[in-house]
Amino acid sequence: ALDHDIILRVVDKFLMQLEEQLHEKKVEAVFTDRLRQMLAKKGFDPLMGARPMQRLIQDTIRKALADELLFGKLINGGRVTVDVDDAGQVTLSFAEGAPPTAGGEGEEYVEVLPA
């Protein structure tokens, strides 16, 4: 069995991939620690390891972001904080301001806010 820190590193790897894809659409994403903890808990299975993680991220975060990217507040880019509420549902909150500049090529990071 993987320990919790390793599972969180797997979560961060998947979130960095998502963040990179969002950056191509001029979207800056912030993932809260509470969201990371939920993904670590629900995206890990003792028998299958972290294999369910990708599907969980697809079914929760990507699905929530898709409508906003296509028809909503992120059509032209922007900033979004991805969190999870007390019921375990993914929530999006949007910050006013200019979309991030396409400067920092090659930079990979996941910004984590305390819950």
N, C-alpha and C positions, 0 to 999 in steps of 0.2 A: 504494500500500500504506500502511496505517496504521502509525504507529510504536507501540512497545510501551506508552508512557505513555497514548496515546489509547485503545488497546485496554483497558488497565486501568481507564480512566475509564468505558468502556462496561460492563465487568464490574461496577464499583461501582454504576452506574445500575440494572442488573438486580438486584443484591443489595439495593439500597435499596428497590426495589419489593417484593421478597420479604420484607424485614424489616418493611415497613409492613403487609403482609398478616398476618404472624405476630404483630405487635403487637396487631392486632384480636382475636387469639385468646389474648391475654395471654402471649405467648411472646417472650422477649428472646433474640435470636440474635447470636452473635459469629462472624464469618467470618475465618478465619486468612489470613495473607498467602500461605501455601503453597497454600491453596485458590484464592485469587484468581489466583495465577500459573498454576495448572493450568487454570482456566477461560479465561484469556487465551491460553494455548497451544493448547488443544483446541477452544475455541469460536470461533476465528478461522480463516477459510479465505482464501487469497490471491485466489481468484476470487469468492467470495461475501461477503467482508468479515466482519463480525461477525454476520451473519444466523443462523448455526448456534448462537449463544450461548444463545438462549431455549430451544431444544430440549435442549441440553446441561444447562442448569440444571434443566429439567423432568425429564429422564431420570436425573439424579444426585441433586441436593439435594432437590428437591420430592418425589421418590419416596421417598427415605430418611426425610423428615420426615412423610410422610402417615400411615404406620402408627402412629407415635408420637403424632401429633395425634389420631387416631381411637381407638386402642386402647391406647396405651402411656403413657410417662412424661410426655407433654405434654397429656394430656386436660384437665387443669385449669390449663394454662399452665406457665410455668417458664422456665428458662434453658438454652440449648443452645449448645455451641460446635461449629461445623461446620468440619471439617478434611479433609485427604486423607492417606491413608497412602502408604507407599513404593511400593505397587502401583498407585497412582492411584485407589483406591477412596475414596469419601466416607465419613467416619466422623463419628459424633455422640457428644459427651460431654455429660453432664447435670450441672448444678450444683445442689446443694441450696440451698433458700432460697425465700423468698416470690416469687411472680410479680411482675413490675414493676407499679407503680401506673399507672393510666390518666391520668396528669397531663400530661405534656409534649406537648400538642396541637401539631401542626405541626412538631415537631422531626424532622429527617431526618439520620441519620448512619449510617455503617458503621464499626463498631469493628474495627480490624485488629490482630491480635497477630502479633509476629514469629514466623517459622517455627522 
